[in-house]
Amino acid sequence: MYIRDQHAVAVRVFRWLVFLLAAGYVIRHLIFTADYSLPGGPFRHLTFWGLMFSFAAASRMLALTEGRTHRDWSTLVGVTAVINLLVVFLYWRLWFTDPALVNSGGPNLWYDEYYLHLLGPALQWFDALFVFGAFRRVLPALGGLAPAVLGYVAWIELFVGRFNDFPRGSVTAGLPYPFLNDMEIVARAGFYGTTSVTALAFLGGFWGLATLARRLFGSS
């Protein structure tokens, strides 16, 4: 860990801030803005899964600071960091191409846009890399990342796409992101494969950054 005293006041304040923001957005998107008329509700979208991962990681980091847990949460923190980076990368890459590719319901409110796709993930990355000190071991993180990515693909293909008819595309309907509905199954499989490889590359990148940080700042 790079901050040796995980119970320091600064760490406690930072983690309370991260936790309260994540909890507030979970409540907002789970209760107040969710459209449950569409099967799967907010869980149709990878962004919401990233938010839920962030909330879980934030709660465990806060519990660690307050001495309410002594488990090693490295796998959860590592998987959360990669999922968040995948969300940010995919969202902004598609958004800058055409916002309609990802926002089937119209533009997001600015504070949703930037928290979900920038600030929230950045806060979690900072904790993972420079406070908690995750990514010391790659295999446990890989063991958690693979079922997370493959599980989401199975979820949207076997449930979300099957039981929804919106958004509609030129090929199919119901998949959570409009551009997916314009792709044949083979093309979607290729996209999912490329995305999985990208997630592995992100994991390797985080491991490299963590290794560099240990060398520069030391560890306890």
C-alpha positions as YAML, in Angstrom:
chain: A
units: angstrom
residues:
- id: 1
  name: MET
  ca: [0.00, 0.00, 0.00]
- id: 2
  name: TYR
  ca: [1.35, 3.44, -0.85]
- id: 3
  name: ILE
  ca: [-0.44, 5.27, 1.94]
- id: 4
  name: ARG
  ca: [0.82, 3.23, 4.86]
- id: 5
  name: ASP
  ca: [-1.81, 4.41, 7.35]
- id: 6
  name: GLN
  ca: [-5.11, 3.27, 5.89]
- id: 7
  name: HIS
  ca: [-6.82, 4.75, 8.96]
- id: 8
  name: ALA
  ca: [-5.48, 8.28, 8.45]
- id: 9
  name: VAL
  ca: [-7.98, 11.13, 8.63]
- id: 10
  name: ALA
  ca: [-7.29, 12.18, 5.03]
- id: 11
  name: VAL
  ca: [-7.95, 8.64, 3.79]
- id: 12
  name: ARG
  ca: [-11.14, 8.42, 5.85]
- id: 13
  name: VAL
  ca: [-12.46, 11.73, 4.46]
- id: 14
  name: PHE
  ca: [-11.56, 10.77, 0.89]
- id: 15
  name: ARG
  ca: [-13.22, 7.38, 1.15]
- id: 16
  name: TRP
  ca: [-16.36, 8.80, 2.74]
- id: 17
  name: LEU
  ca: [-16.61, 11.24, -0.17]
- id: 18
  name: VAL
  ca: [-16.17, 8.47, -2.74]
- id: 19
  name: PHE
  ca: [-18.66, 6.22, -0.94]
- id: 20
  name: LEU
  ca: [-21.36, 8.90, -0.54]
- id: 21
  name: LEU
  ca: [-21.12, 9.93, -4.19]
- id: 22
  name: ALA
  ca: [-21.35, 6.32, -5.36]
- id: 23
  name: ALA
  ca: [-24.22, 5.57, -2.97]
- id: 24
  name: GLY
  ca: [-26.10, 8.69, -4.05]
- id: 25
  name: TYR
  ca: [-25.85, 7.80, -7.73]
- id: 26
  name: VAL
  ca: [-26.84, 4.19, -7.08]
- id: 27
  name: ILE
  ca: [-29.96, 5.36, -5.26]
- id: 28
  name: ARG
  ca: [-30.73, 7.90, -7.98]
- id: 29
  name: HIS
  ca: [-30.41, 5.45, -10.86]
- id: 30
  name: LEU
  ca: [-31.84, 2.45, -9.04]
- id: 31
  name: ILE
  ca: [-34.92, 4.18, -7.64]
- id: 32
  name: PHE
  ca: [-35.59, 7.64, -9.06]
- id: 33
  name: THR
  ca: [-34.60, 7.50, -12.73]
- id: 34
  name: ALA
  ca: [-34.78, 3.77, -13.55]
- id: 35
  name: ASP
  ca: [-37.29, 2.63, -16.17]
- id: 36
  name: TYR
  ca: [-38.48, -0.79, -15.03]
- id: 37
  name: SER
  ca: [-41.00, -1.01, -17.85]
- id: 38
  name: LEU
  ca: [-38.07, -2.36, -19.84]
- id: 39
  name: PRO
  ca: [-36.96, -5.80, -18.59]
- id: 40
  name: GLY
  ca: [-33.65, -5.50, -16.81]
- id: 41
  name: GLY
  ca: [-34.20, -1.87, -15.82]
- id: 42
  name: PRO
  ca: [-30.95, 0.03, -15.27]
- id: 43
  name: PHE
  ca: [-29.02, -3.25, -15.22]
- id: 44
  name: ARG
  ca: [-29.31, -3.34, -19.01]
- id: 45
  name: HIS
  ca: [-26.40, -0.92, -19.26]
- id: 46
  name: LEU
  ca: [-22.72, -1.58, -18.58]
- id: 47
  name: THR
  ca: [-22.43, 1.91, -17.09]
- id: 48
  name: PHE
  ca: [-24.76, 0.90, -14.26]
- id: 49
  name: TRP
  ca: [-22.78, -2.28, -13.63]
- id: 50
  name: GLY
  ca: [-19.66, -0.12, -13.41]
- id: 51
  name: LEU
  ca: [-21.45, 2.11, -10.90]
- id: 52
  name: MET
  ca: [-22.48, -0.91, -8.81]
- id: 53
  name: PHE
  ca: [-18.92, -2.23, -8.84]
- id: 54
  name: SER
  ca: [-17.69, 1.22, -7.75]
- id: 55
  name: PHE
  ca: [-20.21, 1.32, -4.92]
- id: 56
  name: ALA
  ca: [-19.16, -2.15, -3.71]
- id: 57
  name: ALA
  ca: [-15.46, -1.26, -3.88]
- id: 58
  name: ALA
  ca: [-16.03, 2.10, -2.15]
- id: 59
  name: SER
  ca: [-17.95, 0.43, 0.67]
- id: 60
  name: ARG
  ca: [-15.16, -2.11, 1.24]
- id: 61
  name: MET
  ca: [-12.43, 0.54, 1.16]
- id: 62
  name: LEU
  ca: [-14.34, 2.62, 3.72]
- id: 63
  name: ALA
  ca: [-14.87, -0.47, 5.87]
- id: 64
  name: LEU
  ca: [-11.13, -1.16, 5.67]
- id: 65
  name: THR
  ca: [-10.32, 2.37, 6.82]
- id: 66
  name: GLU
  ca: [-12.75, 2.06, 9.72]
- id: 67
  name: GLY
  ca: [-11.46, -1.37, 10.74]
- id: 68
  name: ARG
  ca: [-14.72, -3.16, 9.94]
- id: 69
  name: THR
  ca: [-13.05, -5.62, 7.56]
- id: 70
  name: HIS
  ca: [-9.64, -7.22, 7.34]
- id: 71
  name: ARG
  ca: [-10.11, -9.15, 4.10]
- id: 72
  name: ASP
  ca: [-8.00, -8.60, 1.01]
- id: 73
  name: TRP
  ca: [-10.25, -6.80, -1.46]
- id: 74
  name: SER
  ca: [-7.63, -6.60, -4.21]
- id: 75
  name: THR
  ca: [-9.64, -8.64, -6.73]
- id: 76
  name: LEU
  ca: [-12.79, -6.56, -6.32]
- id: 77
  name: VAL
  ca: [-10.85, -3.29, -6.52]
- id: 78
  name: GLY
  ca: [-8.88, -4.45, -9.57]
- id: 79
  name: VAL
  ca: [-11.92, -5.72, -11.47]
- id: 80
  name: THR
  ca: [-13.80, -2.51, -10.66]
- id: 81
  name: ALA
  ca: [-10.97, -0.38, -12.03]
- id: 82
  name: VAL
  ca: [-10.88, -2.30, -15.32]
- id: 83
  name: ILE
  ca: [-14.68, -2.33, -15.74]
- id: 84
  name: ASN
  ca: [-14.74, 1.42, -15.12]
- id: 85
  name: LEU
  ca: [-12.00, 2.04, -17.67]
- id: 86
  name: LEU
  ca: [-13.88, -0.10, -20.18]
- id: 87
  name: VAL
  ca: [-17.03, 1.95, -19.57]
- id: 88
  name: VAL
  ca: [-15.17, 5.25, -19.99]
- id: 89
  name: PHE
  ca: [-13.29, 4.10, -23.11]
- id: 90
  name: LEU
  ca: [-16.29, 2.61, -24.90]
- id: 91
  name: TYR
  ca: [-18.68, 5.39, -23.96]
- id: 92
  name: TRP
  ca: [-16.56, 8.35, -25.04]
- id: 93
  name: ARG
  ca: [-15.24, 6.61, -28.15]
- id: 94
  name: LEU
  ca: [-18.81, 6.03, -29.32]
- id: 95
  name: TRP
  ca: [-20.09, 9.38, -28.03]
- id: 96
  name: PHE
  ca: [-17.51, 11.35, -30.01]
- id: 97
  name: THR
  ca: [-18.50, 9.35, -33.09]
- id: 98
  name: ASP
  ca: [-22.22, 9.95, -32.59]
- id: 99
  name: PRO
  ca: [-23.98, 10.40, -29.20]
- id: 100
  name: ALA
  ca: [-26.99, 8.48, -30.57]
- id: 101
  name: LEU
  ca: [-24.85, 5.32, -30.66]
- id: 102
  name: VAL
  ca: [-25.02, 5.08, -26.86]
- id: 103
  name: ASN
  ca: [-27.86, 7.35, -25.75]
- id: 104
  name: SER
  ca: [-31.04, 5.81, -27.09]
- id: 105
  name: GLY
  ca: [-33.15, 7.84, -24.67]
- id: 106
  name: GLY
  ca: [-31.61, 11.19, -25.55]
- id: 107
  name: PRO
  ca: [-28.75, 13.14, -23.95]
- id: 108
  name: ASN
  ca: [-27.86, 12.60, -20.30]
- id: 109
  name: LEU
  ca: [-27.90, 15.36, -17.71]
- id: 110
  name: TRP
  ca: [-24.41, 16.86, -17.47]
- id: 111
  name: TYR
  ca: [-23.84, 15.74, -13.86]
- id: 112
  name: ASP
  ca: [-24.79, 12.17, -14.77]
- id: 113
  name: GLU
  ca: [-22.64, 12.29, -17.88]
- id: 114
  name: TYR
  ca: [-19.47, 13.38, -16.16]
- id: 115
  name: TYR
  ca: [-19.81, 11.51, -12.88]
- id: 116
  name: LEU
  ca: [-20.70, 8.15, -14.43]
- id: 117
  name: HIS
  ca: [-18.24, 8.38, -17.29]
- id: 118
  name: LEU
  ca: [-15.34, 10.33, -15.79]
- id: 119
  name: LEU
  ca: [-15.28, 11.55, -12.17]
- id: 120
  name: GLY
  ca: [-16.61, 8.42, -10.46]
- id: 121
  name: PRO
  ca: [-14.20, 6.08, -12.25]
- id: 122
  name: ALA
  ca: [-11.27, 8.50, -11.72]
- id: 123
  name: LEU
  ca: [-11.86, 8.58, -7.96]
- id: 124
  name: GLN
  ca: [-11.89, 4.78, -7.85]
- id: 125
  name: TRP
  ca: [-8.73, 4.53, -9.97]
- id: 126
  name: PHE
  ca: [-6.93, 6.91, -7.61]
- id: 127
  name: ASP
  ca: [-7.82, 4.76, -4.61]
- id: 128
  name: ALA
  ca: [-6.94, 1.54, -6.41]
- id: 129
  name: LEU
  ca: [-3.52, 2.75, -7.59]
- id: 130
  name: PHE
  ca: [-2.30, 5.21, -4.97]
- id: 131
  name: VAL
  ca: [-4.20, 4.58, -1.73]
- id: 132
  name: PHE
  ca: [-5.10, 0.90, -1.54]
- id: 133
  name: GLY
  ca: [-2.32, -0.33, -3.82]
- id: 134
  name: ALA
  ca: [-4.10, -2.94, -5.94]
- id: 135
  name: PHE
  ca: [-2.75, -4.93, -8.92]
- id: 136
  name: ARG
  ca: [0.06, -6.67, -7.07]
- id: 137
  name: ARG
  ca: [-1.15, -9.97, -8.55]
- id: 138
  name: VAL
  ca: [-2.66, -10.25, -12.01]
- id: 139
  name: LEU
  ca: [-4.19, -13.74, -11.93]
- id: 140
  name: PRO
  ca: [-6.79, -13.12, -9.19]
- id: 141
  name: ALA
  ca: [-7.93, -9.96, -10.98]
- id: 142
  name: LEU
  ca: [-8.09, -11.86, -14.27]
- id: 143
  name: GLY
  ca: [-10.11, -14.58, -12.54]
- id: 144
  name: GLY
  ca: [-12.66, -11.96, -11.50]
- id: 145
  name: LEU
  ca: [-12.61, -9.94, -14.70]
- id: 146
  name: ALA
  ca: [-13.34, -12.80, -17.11]
- id: 147
  name: PRO
  ca: [-16.70, -13.82, -15.59]
- id: 148
  name: ALA
  ca: [-17.69, -10.15, -15.21]
- id: 149
  name: VAL
  ca: [-17.16, -9.37, -18.90]
- id: 150
  name: LEU
  ca: [-18.52, -12.67, -20.22]
- id: 151
  name: GLY
  ca: [-21.42, -12.52, -17.78]
- id: 152
  name: TYR
  ca: [-22.49, -9.10, -19.05]
- id: 153
  name: VAL
  ca: [-22.32, -10.28, -22.67]
- id: 154
  name: ALA
  ca: [-24.46, -13.32, -21.84]
- id: 155
  name: TRP
  ca: [-26.88, -11.11, -19.89]
- id: 156
  name: ILE
  ca: [-27.59, -8.70, -22.75]
- id: 157
  name: GLU
  ca: [-27.67, -11.37, -25.46]
- id: 158
  name: LEU
  ca: [-29.74, -14.00, -23.65]
- id: 159
  name: PHE
  ca: [-32.02, -11.86, -21.50]
- id: 160
  name: VAL
  ca: [-32.01, -8.15, -22.34]
- id: 161
  name: GLY
  ca: [-32.09, -8.60, -26.11]
- id: 162
  name: ARG
  ca: [-34.64, -11.39, -25.89]
- id: 163
  name: PHE
  ca: [-37.20, -9.63, -23.71]
- id: 164
  name: ASN
  ca: [-36.91, -6.04, -24.94]
- id: 165
  name: ASP
  ca: [-37.97, -4.50, -28.24]
- id: 166
  name: PHE
  ca: [-36.30, -1.11, -27.71]
- id: 167
  name: PRO
  ca: [-34.06, 0.29, -29.05]
- id: 168
  name: ARG
  ca: [-34.72, -0.99, -32.55]
- id: 169
  name: GLY
  ca: [-32.03, -1.36, -35.20]
- id: 170
  name: SER
  ca: [-31.70, -2.54, -38.77]
- id: 171
  name: VAL
  ca: [-30.89, -6.13, -37.69]
- id: 172
  name: THR
  ca: [-32.44, -6.74, -34.29]
- id: 173
  name: ALA
  ca: [-33.97, -4.96, -31.30]
- id: 174
  name: GLY
  ca: [-33.69, -4.89, -27.54]
- id: 175
  name: LEU
  ca: [-29.94, -4.83, -27.03]
- id: 176
  name: PRO
  ca: [-29.15, -1.94, -24.67]
- id: 177
  name: TYR
  ca: [-26.98, 0.15, -27.00]
- id: 178
  name: PRO
  ca: [-28.42, 1.26, -30.37]
- id: 179
  name: PHE
  ca: [-25.35, 0.38, -32.44]
- id: 180
  name: LEU
  ca: [-25.49, -3.27, -31.32]
- id: 181
  name: ASN
  ca: [-28.92, -3.62, -32.94]
- id: 182
  name: ASP
  ca: [-27.43, -2.70, -36.32]
- id: 183
  name: MET
  ca: [-24.92, -5.57, -36.17]
- id: 184
  name: GLU
  ca: [-25.35, -9.21, -37.19]
- id: 185
  name: ILE
  ca: [-24.54, -11.81, -34.55]
- id: 186
  name: VAL
  ca: [-21.11, -12.52, -36.09]
- id: 187
  name: ALA
  ca: [-20.23, -8.82, -36.03]
- id: 188
  name: ARG
  ca: [-21.42, -8.54, -32.43]
- id: 189
  name: ALA
  ca: [-19.32, -11.56, -31.47]
- id: 190
  name: GLY
  ca: [-16.32, -9.83, -33.03]
- id: 191
  name: PHE
  ca: [-17.09, -6.66, -31.09]
- id: 192
  name: TYR
  ca: [-17.40, -8.59, -27.83]
- id: 193
  name: GLY
  ca: [-14.12, -10.38, -28.54]
- id: 194
  name: THR
  ca: [-12.31, -7.12, -29.25]
- id: 195
  name: THR
  ca: [-13.78, -5.60, -26.10]
- id: 196
  name: SER
  ca: [-12.60, -8.57, -24.04]
- id: 197
  name: VAL
  ca: [-9.07, -8.21, -25.41]
- id: 198
  name: THR
  ca: [-9.23, -4.50, -24.61]
- id: 199
  name: ALA
  ca: [-10.20, -5.31, -21.02]
- id: 200
  name: LEU
  ca: [-7.18, -7.62, -20.75]
- id: 201
  name: ALA
  ca: [-4.95, -4.85, -22.12]
- id: 202
  name: PHE
  ca: [-6.37, -2.44, -19.53]
- id: 203
  name: LEU
  ca: [-5.64, -4.95, -16.78]
- id: 204
  name: GLY
  ca: [-2.05, -5.23, -17.99]
- id: 205
  name: GLY
  ca: [-1.81, -1.44, -18.12]
- id: 206
  name: PHE
  ca: [-3.02, -1.08, -14.54]
- id: 207
  name: TRP
  ca: [-0.52, -3.72, -13.41]
- id: 208
  name: GLY
  ca: [2.24, -1.80, -15.16]
- id: 209
  name: LEU
  ca: [1.20, 1.50, -13.54]
- id: 210
  name: ALA
  ca: [1.00, -0.15, -10.13]
- id: 211
  name: THR
  ca: [4.45, -1.66, -10.56]
- id: 212
  name: LEU
  ca: [5.85, 1.74, -11.56]
- id: 213
  name: ALA
  ca: [4.13, 3.41, -8.60]
- id: 214
  name: ARG
  ca: [5.67, 0.89, -6.19]
- id: 215
  name: ARG
  ca: [9.10, 1.65, -7.56]
- id: 216
  name: LEU
  ca: [8.61, 5.42, -7.42]
- id: 217
  name: PHE
  ca: [6.77, 5.77, -4.11]
- id: 218
  name: GLY
  ca: [7.63, 2.56, -2.27]
- id: 219
  name: SER
  ca: [5.20, 0.27, -0.49]
- id: 220
  name: SER
  ca: [4.55, -0.87, 3.02]
...
